[in-house]
Amino acid sequence: MKMNNVGHKGVVSAVVTGLLDLFSRQDQLPPLDPGLRLDGKVALVTGANSGLGKAVAIDLARRGAHLLMVCRSGIPDAGEAVKQASGNPNVEMLQADLSDLASVAQLCDRMQARNIRLDIAVMNAGLMPLHARRTPQGHEVMFAVHFLANRLLMARWLEDGVIPRAANRTPSALPRVVFVSSEAHQSSPPIDFNRFAAFQDYGIKHGMKFYGLSKLHLTTFVQELERRVNGNGPPQVLFHSLCPGPIASNIARESPVYIKPILSPIMKLLFRSPEQAAEPVMLLACSPDMTEHSNVYLHMMKAKQPSPLALDALNGKQLWECSAPLIQPYLTANRRETECL
Ligand SMILES: NC(=O)c1ccc[n+]([C@@H]2O[C@H](COP(=O)([O-])OP(=O)(O)OC[C@H]3O[C@@H](n4cnc5c(N)ncnc54)[C@H](OP(=O)(O)O)[C@@H]3O)[C@@H](O)[C@H]2O)c1
């Protein structure tokens, strides 16, 4: 697979790279075969009531998967809409607020009690708030939703067998987890481990920086997860990540009233529809071509490298270890994460 290593020295170069990638056809991967079926598979999407998550949910359900939509809002309307659009009645909604670790743990408890086994998980939920907000545990909300919730979900699902790990499975039978990141991680400053998880206040001016930082946490986490679960051996779970490119979605819902009249037409004109943005997610989640290797990173339909900071194994180890005490109280009683990872 050919990699496009374009640099991201700052926000401007990241935006230019993004626009070049948006309009360039070079090195594009072909989209998923429209005839590929997922009958008998169990798929889950977080943030499935809106934008990219909803488009992915509809496509997964249309292909026959039993679909679990993890949503904070839109219950039951979004589930009904997905059923109707896909023609698949096997669509369930699971309520969770991913900014609250207690709510994430309750979701895990319910899934464990039902003995759910996932074939596909798309970790999509995300947000771009106008100002910094504290979560119930006192963390900054993007740090919590983009990174910490996924950190806990992976620890619990691997521990509980919701994501079943098994060596010697045929690659096509391996569970897959796709993390929706953003190229904004490429221009983020490094993670400050001396102030790890400390709440930092920001307003509209610095929101993008903290968005990129939270996605750097996520992308670094995916690399470390790959190292810890798959190591150098045959993969037990396929972990992939991507930036879907700019999407005309509800992500800018908190933007000030005076910006919306300018932003909305730009988004409609230049940004991709959620259905277009879903293409690389579906490719990573379902394509038979994505079983050869774990840990593919796509920017839209092009394979790339995540940032050097995300690839740095020392950063990954520190991120893992610094975040372990934060999720520890929400793991299953009497079990420590080290037992399974
Ligand atoms: N839009 C872009 O240009 C762009 C570019 C690169 C990457 N991305 C990434 O793509 C992903 C999807 O974003 P989108 O553009 O489709 O935005 P969207 O339409 O706003 O959808 C975001 C989804 O995340 C959910 N979510 C947010 N906070 C949550 C929480 N605390 N608990 C549970 N769910 C929560 C939202 O639920 P509610 O409706 O209940 O809030 C919604 O379903 C995000 O990870 C985003 O960072 C987007």
PDBQT file of the ligand as one rigid body, heavy atoms in Angstrom, charges set to zero:
ROOT
HETATM    1  N1  LIG A 401     -16.910  17.093  10.592  1.00  0.00    +0.000 N 
HETATM    2  C1  LIG A 401     -15.647  17.101  10.194  1.00  0.00    +0.000 C 
HETATM    3  O1  LIG A 401     -15.251  17.924   9.363  1.00  0.00    +0.000 OA
HETATM    4  C2  LIG A 401     -14.676  16.084  10.732  1.00  0.00    +0.000 A 
HETATM    5  C3  LIG A 401     -13.334  16.049  10.244  1.00  0.00    +0.000 A 
HETATM    6  C4  LIG A 401     -12.462  15.104  10.770  1.00  0.00    +0.000 A 
HETATM    7  C5  LIG A 401     -12.878  14.218  11.742  1.00  0.00    +0.000 A 
HETATM    8  N2  LIG A 401     -14.168  14.276  12.187  1.00  0.00    +0.000 N 
HETATM    9  C6  LIG A 401     -14.575  13.329  13.240  1.00  0.00    +0.000 C 
HETATM   10  O2  LIG A 401     -15.670  12.567  12.753  1.00  0.00    +0.000 OA
HETATM   11  C7  LIG A 401     -16.447  12.096  13.876  1.00  0.00    +0.000 C 
HETATM   12  C8  LIG A 401     -17.938  12.317  13.610  1.00  0.00    +0.000 C 
HETATM   13  O3  LIG A 401     -18.192  13.698  13.580  1.00  0.00    +0.000 OA
HETATM   14  P1  LIG A 401     -19.333  14.360  12.675  1.00  0.00    +0.000 P 
HETATM   15  O4  LIG A 401     -18.644  15.311  11.776  1.00  0.00    +0.000 OA
HETATM   16  O5  LIG A 401     -20.201  13.324  12.086  1.00  0.00    +0.000 OA
HETATM   17  O6  LIG A 401     -20.106  15.232  13.762  1.00  0.00    +0.000 OA
HETATM   18  P2  LIG A 401     -21.607  15.155  14.328  1.00  0.00    +0.000 P 
HETATM   19  O7  LIG A 401     -22.591  15.148  13.225  1.00  0.00    +0.000 OA
HETATM   20  O8  LIG A 401     -21.676  16.270  15.318  1.00  0.00    +0.000 OA
HETATM   21  O9  LIG A 401     -21.657  13.742  15.082  1.00  0.00    +0.000 OA
HETATM   22  C9  LIG A 401     -20.943  13.540  16.263  1.00  0.00    +0.000 C 
HETATM   23  C10 LIG A 401     -21.560  12.378  17.012  1.00  0.00    +0.000 C 
HETATM   24  O10 LIG A 401     -20.808  12.177  18.234  1.00  0.00    +0.000 OA
HETATM   25  C11 LIG A 401     -21.738  12.106  19.297  1.00  0.00    +0.000 C 
HETATM   26  N3  LIG A 401     -21.214  12.541  20.597  1.00  0.00    +0.000 N 
HETATM   27  C12 LIG A 401     -20.614  13.698  20.920  1.00  0.00    +0.000 A 
HETATM   28  N4  LIG A 401     -20.384  13.757  22.240  1.00  0.00    +0.000 NA
HETATM   29  C13 LIG A 401     -20.878  12.601  22.766  1.00  0.00    +0.000 A 
HETATM   30  C14 LIG A 401     -20.966  12.068  24.063  1.00  0.00    +0.000 A 
HETATM   31  N5  LIG A 401     -20.537  12.737  25.133  1.00  0.00    +0.000 N 
HETATM   32  N6  LIG A 401     -21.517  10.845  24.244  1.00  0.00    +0.000 NA
HETATM   33  C15 LIG A 401     -21.995  10.149  23.183  1.00  0.00    +0.000 A 
HETATM   34  N7  LIG A 401     -21.946  10.600  21.924  1.00  0.00    +0.000 NA
HETATM   35  C16 LIG A 401     -21.394  11.821  21.718  1.00  0.00    +0.000 A 
HETATM   36  C17 LIG A 401     -22.871  13.037  18.887  1.00  0.00    +0.000 C 
HETATM   37  O11 LIG A 401     -24.012  12.776  19.676  1.00  0.00    +0.000 OA
HETATM   38  P3  LIG A 401     -25.074  13.980  20.043  1.00  0.00    +0.000 P 
HETATM   39  O12 LIG A 401     -25.802  14.236  18.768  1.00  0.00    +0.000 OA
HETATM   40  O13 LIG A 401     -25.881  13.415  21.138  1.00  0.00    +0.000 OA
HETATM   41  O14 LIG A 401     -24.221  15.142  20.477  1.00  0.00    +0.000 OA
HETATM   42  C18 LIG A 401     -23.010  12.654  17.429  1.00  0.00    +0.000 C 
HETATM   43  O15 LIG A 401     -23.749  11.467  17.302  1.00  0.00    +0.000 OA
HETATM   44  C19 LIG A 401     -15.904  12.826  15.101  1.00  0.00    +0.000 C 
HETATM   45  O16 LIG A 401     -15.046  11.967  15.829  1.00  0.00    +0.000 OA
HETATM   46  C20 LIG A 401     -15.121  13.981  14.504  1.00  0.00    +0.000 C 
HETATM   47  O17 LIG A 401     -14.087  14.429  15.366  1.00  0.00    +0.000 OA
HETATM   48  C21 LIG A 401     -15.081  15.175  11.714  1.00  0.00    +0.000 A 
ENDROOT
TORSDOF 0
